[in-house]
Amino acid sequence: MAKLTLVFAVLLVALGLVGYVGTGSLHPTALIPAWIGLALGVFGFLAISPNEGRRKLFMHINVTIGLLGFLGGTVEATRGYVHAKSLGLEPDHIALAAKVTLDVLLLVYVILCVRSFIAARRSGKV
């Protein structure tokens, strides 16, 4: 699961960089997925360990980061969309697409982590 975390970290960093460049490098908040990806990458790298306790600790930190990122991204995407519509404007489609992509990636990551935790518990490895 730690190696899969690194894959998601790379995807999130790429999403952040593409979003930042795609907005003309004017909005540094477009880099938020990259920062989340960087955090997942650091703790994912630390989770690659033969020590079971260390691996469990860092994977639980990662799933917490993923869950908080998903919740925050969902709230922010919804808030931005509703706010633009309430003003009679079209929402920024690039920003909305980036937020939804962030949410989907993090939701899939959290689901995969939870499934892995359940499978590990059932197999008796924990």
NULO-645613 format. One line per 10 residues: for each residue x, y, z of N, C-alpha, C. Coordinates in pm, 1 decimal. Example, Ala and Ser with C-alpha at 12.3 -4.5 7.8 and 13.67 -1.06 7.14 Angstrom:
REM NULO-645613
1319.0,-569.0,780.0,1230.0,-450.0,780.0,1320.0,-330.0,780.0  1285.0,-225.0,708.0,1367.0,-106.0,714.0,1290.0,3.0,787.0
***
This chain:
REM NULO-645613
81.5,-118.7,0.0,0.0,0.0,0.0,86.6,126.1,0.0  204.7,118.3,57.0,293.4,234.8,60.8,338.0,274.5,-79.7  362.3,175.9,-164.4,403.3,207.1,-301.8,287.6,267.9,-380.4  166.8,221.5,-355.1,49.8,280.5,-419.0,31.5,425.2,-372.7  65.4,452.2,-248.7,60.4,588.7,-196.6,152.9,678.9,-277.2  268.9,628.9,-312.6,362.7,708.3,-392.0,306.3,737.9,-530.5  231.7,643.8,-587.5,167.8,666.6,-717.6,65.3,779.3,-705.5  -18.0,773.7,-602.6,-116.9,879.1,-582.3,-48.9,1013.0,-553.8  63.6,1009.4,-484.1,137.3,1132.7,-455.6,184.7,1197.3,-585.7  237.7,1117.9,-675.6,284.1,1170.3,-804.6,166.5,1226.8,-884.1
53.2,1156.3,-883.9,-65.5,1205.3,-955.3,-112.8,1339.1,-899.1  -111.6,1352.5,-768.1,-156.6,1477.1,-705.8,-60.0,1592.8,-732.4  68.3,1564.8,-729.8,166.1,1669.5,-761.8,148.0,1713.5,-906.6  129.0,1617.0,-995.7,106.6,1651.3,-1136.8,-21.2,1733.4,-1152.6  -127.2,1696.3,-1083.0,-252.8,1771.1,-1088.8,-230.9,1914.8,-1042.6  -159.3,1932.8,-934.0,-132.3,2066.9,-883.3,-51.9,2150.1,-981.4  50.3,2090.6,-1040.3,133.6,2164.9,-1134.8,57.0,2198.4,-1262.5  -21.2,2104.0,-1312.5,-101.5,2129.1,-1432.7,-205.1,2237.9,-1404.5  -268.6,2231.6,-1289.3,-366.1,2334.0,-1252.5,-303.2,2471.0,-1239.4  -185.0,2475.8,-1181.8,-116.0,2603.5,-1163.7,-76.2,2663.5,-1297.8
-14.9,2582.1,-1382.1,25.6,2629.7,-1514.1,-97.6,2658.2,-1600.4  -201.8,2575.8,-1586.2,-324.0,2593.5,-1664.2,-398.4,2721.8,-1632.8  -376.2,2775.1,-1514.7,-440.0,2902.0,-1477.8,-346.1,3019.9,-1502.1  -241.2,2996.9,-1578.6,-148.1,3105.3,-1609.0,-53.6,3137.2,-1495.5  -36.2,3047.2,-1403.6,51.3,3064.6,-1287.3,14.0,3187.0,-1204.8  -114.6,3219.7,-1203.2,-161.7,3335.9,-1128.6,-219.3,3299.4,-992.1  -263.4,3175.9,-977.9,-333.7,3136.2,-855.8,-253.5,3029.1,-781.4  -178.5,3069.3,-679.1,-98.9,2970.7,-606.2,-183.0,2865.0,-534.6  -311.9,2891.9,-512.5,-396.9,2790.6,-449.4,-416.8,2669.1,-539.6  -386.9,2685.2,-668.9,-395.6,2570.6,-759.6,-290.6,2464.8,-725.0
-193.1,2502.6,-642.7,-88.2,2408.4,-602.0,-127.3,2324.3,-480.2  -245.7,2345.0,-426.0,-287.7,2268.9,-307.6,-280.1,2117.4,-331.1  -326.1,2065.0,-445.8,-310.0,1920.1,-466.8,-163.3,1876.0,-464.4  -74.6,1961.9,-511.7,67.7,1926.9,-509.6,118.9,1916.5,-366.2  73.1,2006.2,-279.0,116.1,2000.7,-138.8,61.5,1876.3,-69.8  -62.4,1841.7,-99.4,-119.5,1718.6,-43.5,-40.7,1599.0,-95.5  -10.4,1599.7,-225.6,68.7,1491.6,-284.3,207.4,1481.8,-222.8  267.2,1596.9,-194.9,399.4,1597.3,-132.4,393.8,1535.0,6.9  290.4,1569.4,83.8,275.2,1511.0,217.7,254.7,1359.9,208.0  168.1,1316.4,115.9,147.2,1172.3,97.9,276.9,1103.8,55.0
352.7,1170.3,-31.2,478.7,1112.5,-77.9,580.2,1095.0,33.9  592.8,1196.7,117.6,689.0,1188.5,229.0,650.7,1075.3,324.0  523.0,1073.2,365.8,481.8,968.9,460.3,471.9,832.7,392.5  442.6,831.3,262.5,442.8,704.4,188.7,582.0,645.9,181.3  680.8,732.8,158.9,819.2,687.3,157.5,860.2,634.8,294.7  818.4,703.9,399.5,850.4,659.1,535.4,779.5,527.9,570.2  666.3,500.7,503.4,591.5,377.8,530.4,655.4,255.8,466.4  749.2,276.5,375.3,819.6,162.9,314.7,925.0,117.9,415.0  884.4,29.5,501.8,969.8,-12.3,612.3,937.0,-156.8,649.5  1037.1,-233.1,685.8,1008.8,-370.2,732.4,944.6,-371.0,872.0
956.9,-259.8,943.7,899.0,-248.5,1077.6,748.2,-228.4,1065.5  671.2,-326.3,1112.1,525.9,-321.9,1099.0,463.2,-202.6,1169.8  510.1,-170.8,1287.5,455.1,-58.3,1363.7,476.2,73.9,1291.7  595.6,91.2,1238.8,626.8,213.8,1164.4,540.9,223.1,1038.4  527.4,111.7,966.2,447.5,108.1,843.5,301.7,142.3,873.3  246.5,82.9,978.8,107.3,110.5,1016.3,88.7,256.7,1054.2  180.8,311.0,1131.0,170.3,450.2,1173.9,164.6,544.5,1054.3  260.0,529.2,962.2,266.3,621.2,850.2,152.3,599.7,751.0  103.3,478.8,737.6,-11.6,457.6,648.7,-138.4,515.8,710.7  -151.3,510.8,842.4,-266.3,573.6,906.4,-257.7,726.8,896.0
-138.5,780.8,903.6,-120.8,924.4,880.9,-162.9,958.6,738.0  -121.2,876.2,642.7,-155.8,901.6,503.1,-305.8,895.7,477.9  -373.1,797.8,533.6,-517.2,789.1,509.1,-588.7,905.9,576.0  -536.2,954.6,687.0,-594.5,1072.3,751.4,-575.5,1196.0,663.7  -457.6,1212.0,606.4,-433.5,1323.2,513.6,-528.4,1312.1,394.2  -542.3,1191.2,341.3,-631.3,1170.3,227.7,-776.0,1203.0,261.0  -821.9,1159.7,376.8,-960.3,1185.4,416.7,-984.1,1334.5,439.9  -893.2,1400.4,509.8,-908.3,1544.3,533.3,-901.9,1622.7,402.2  -813.4,1581.3,312.5,-804.8,1646.7,182.0,-931.5,1628.3,101.5  -988.4,1507.0,106.2,-1113.6,1480.7,35.9,-1226.2,1566.6,91.5
-1239.7,1569.4,223.5,-1346.9,1647.8,285.2,-1330.6,1797.1,255.9  -1209.5,1847.0,270.6,-1184.1,1988.0,242.8,-1206.8,2023.3,96.9  -1161.6,1937.4,8.0,-1180.4,1961.6,-134.7,-1325.9,1958.3,-175.3  -1401.4,1866.5,-116.2,-1543.6,1856.8,-147.5,-1618.0,1981.1,-99.5  -1588.4,2023.7,20.7,-1652.3,2144.1,74.8,-1617.0,2265.0,-11.1  -1490.5,2278.6,-46.8,-1446.2,2394.0,-124.9,-1504.4,2393.6,-266.5  -1510.4,2277.7,-329.8,-1568.7,2269.7,-464.1,-1716.9,2305.1,-460.3  -1786.9,2253.0,-361.7,-1930.3,2281.9,-348.1,-1952.8,2429.3,-317.3  -1874.1,2483.6,-225.6,-1886.8,2623.6,-187.5,-1861.7,2715.5,-306.4  -1756.6,2688.7,-381.7,-1724.2,2772.1,-496.8,-1832.0,2766.7,-604.0
-1884.2,2647.9,-627.5,-1989.3,2631.3,-728.3,-2116.7,2704.4,-686.0  -2159.5,2684.0,-563.1,-2282.6,2746.3,-513.4,-2267.5,2898.4,-509.2  -2151.7,2945.7,-468.1,-2128.0,3089.8,-460.5,-2138.0,3153.9,-599.4  -2072.9,3092.7,-698.5,-2077.9,3148.0,-834.4,-2220.5,3147.6,-887.8  -2292.6,3038.5,-865.8,-2430.3,3029.8,-914.6,-2521.3,3129.6,-843.9  -2496.9,3153.5,-715.8,-2581.3,3248.8,-642.8,-2561.9,3392.2,-692.6  -2445.0,3418.8,-749.9,-2419.3,3550.7,-807.6,-2462.8,3558.4,-954.0  -2513.2,3447.2,-1007.0,-2555.5,3443.5,-1145.9,-2440.1,3428.5,-1243.0  -2326.4,3379.8,-1194.0,-2207.0,3362.1,-1276.6,-2182.1,3214.8,-1303.7  -2104.6,3189.5,-1405.0,-2057.7,3053.4,-1429.2,-1935.1,3029.4,-1341.1
-1926.8,2913.4,-1279.5,-1807.4,2884.3,-1198.7,-1684.6,2868.6,-1288.4  -1568.1,2888.0,-1229.8,-1442.5,2867.7,-1302.4,-1428.3,2718.7,-1328.8  -1443.7,2680.8,-1455.2,-1447.1,2538.1,-1488.6,-1312.1,2469.1,-1469.2  -1203.5,2540.3,-1490.3,-1071.2,2479.8,-1468.4,-1052.4,2450.0,-1320.2  -1085.1,2546.4,-1235.8,-1070.7,2526.2,-1090.4,-1164.8,2416.9,-1041.5  -1287.2,2416.9,-1091.8,-1383.9,2315.8,-1050.3,-1338.3,2176.4,-1093.1  -1286.4,2164.3,-1214.9,-1237.2,2034.6,-1263.1,-1119.5,1986.6,-1178.2  -1030.4,2077.7,-1142.3,-915.2,2040.2,-1059.3,-961.0,1993.6,-921.3  -1059.9,2063.8,-863.2,-1109.8,2025.4,-730.6,-1180.8,1891.2,-734.8  -1259.6,1869.1,-837.8,-1330.3,1740.9,-849.7,-1230.5,1627.7,-873.5
-1129.3,1652.7,-954.8,-1025.8,1551.2,-978.2,-952.6,1519.4,-848.4  -918.9,1621.9,-771.5,-855.9,1602.0,-640.1,-945.1,1515.4,-552.2  -1073.7,1549.2,-548.3,-1167.6,1474.0,-464.6,-1177.4,1328.4,-506.8  -1185.0,1303.9,-636.4,-1197.0,1165.7,-685.7,-1071.1,1086.5,-652.1  -954.6,1145.8,-678.9,-828.9,1076.2,-648.2,-819.3,1042.6,-499.4  -851.8,1138.4,-414.6,-840.0,1114.1,-270.5,-945.6,1016.6,-220.6  -1066.7,1021.4,-276.7,-1169.0,924.9,-236.8,-1126.7,783.0,-274.0  -1075.8,764.8,-394.4,-1029.0,632.0,-436.3,-914.7,587.0,-345.2  -822.8,677.9,-314.3,-710.2,643.9,-226.8,-758.0,600.2,-88.1  -850.1,676.0,-29.8,-900.9,642.3,103.9,-972.8,507.6,101.0
-1053.5,483.8,-0.4,-1124.0,355.1,-11.2,-1024.0,240.4,-21.5  -921.0,256.8,-104.1,-820.1,151.0,-117.5,-746.1,128.3,14.3  -716.1,235.1,86.1,-649.0,220.6,215.9,-736.7,146.4,315.3  -862.7,185.3,323.9,-953.2,120.3,418.7,-968.8,-27.7,384.2  -982.5,-58.3,256.2,-993.0,-199.2,214.9,-866.3,-276.4,253.1  -751.1,-212.2,236.4,-625.0,-276.6,272.3,-615.8,-299.3,422.8  -659.1,-200.5,500.7,-656.8,-214.9,646.9,-748.5,-329.0,690.8  -865.6,-338.1,630.8,-961.2,-444.8,665.4,-903.7,-579.9,627.7  -844.7,-589.2,508.4,-786.0,-716.7,463.9,-670.9,-758.6,554.1  -589.9,-662.5,596.9,-478.0,-694.8,686.4,-528.7,-744.1,821.4
-632.5,-681.5,870.3,-690.1,-722.4,999.6,-746.9,-863.5,990.1  -820.1,-890.6,881.4,-883.3,-1022.4,865.1,-781.4,-1133.1,844.3  -668.8,-1100.0,781.2,-567.7,-1202.1,755.2,-484.5,-1233.2,879.6  -499.5,-1151.4,981.5,-426.6,-1175.8,1104.3,-287.2,-1116.2,1105.4  -257.1,-1030.3,1009.1,-124.1,-967.4,1003.3,-110.1,-854.5,1103.4  -221.6,-814.5,1163.5,-216.1,-701.5,1257.3,-224.6,-751.5,1397.6
***
